[in-house]
Amino acid sequence: MLRTIGSIINRLRAFAADRRRFPRRKAQRAARLMFSVSVVGAEGALMVPVEGHTLDISENGLALVVPSLRIGDNFLTDAGCTLRIVLLDIPSGQVEIHATPARYEQLGGPVEQHLIGVEITHMNESDRYRFVTYLHTLS
């Protein structure tokens, strides 16, 4: 029920004013996601690779398509979860992004896939420069 309501709201955005600060650009790029979740009683963070791709990107966020939200006992959408995302095929080289999940929904189709909207929380200066330069080529 909540997913249906979320889908309806997303479709209504097409008719209402777009509130986004940065324009989104369609870009399907391979991405290797590594997320880090602090595990109670463990030292450090758990790193698990997940293959996925981007659906669209902007200067402050990404729409990621992944085969599953669940990784072991954790979810990619857990509160406090930080995703370490490595965009693999940007022409100027790999870009590492740290982001937090903002929303998610299950996508329809023959294969189970999930869309995760993430907000970028950290990127080093050289990665940000390559990322923003790449965004400007997508216009």
Stockholm file with secondary structure:
# STOCKHOLM 1.0

chainA/1-139         MLRTIGSIINRLRAFAADRRRFPRRKAQRAARLMFSVSVVGAEGALMVPVEGHTLDISENGLALVVPSLRIGDNFLTDAGCTLRIVLLDIPSGQVEIHATPARYEQLGGPVEQHLIGVEITHMNESDRYRFVTYLHTLS
#=GR chainA/1-139 SS CHHHHHHHHHHHHTTSCCCCSSCCEECCCEEEEEEEEECTTCSSEEEEEEEEEEEEEETTEEEEEESCSEETTEETTCTTCEEEEEECCCTTCCEEEEEEEEEEEEECSSSCEEEEEEEEEECCHHHHHHHHHHHHHTC
#=GC SS_cons         CHHHHHHHHHHHHTTSCCCCSSCCEECCCEEEEEEEEECTTCSSEEEEEEEEEEEEEETTEEEEEESCSEETTEETTCTTCEEEEEECCCTTCCEEEEEEEEEEEEECSSSCEEEEEEEEEECCHHHHHHHHHHHHHTC
//
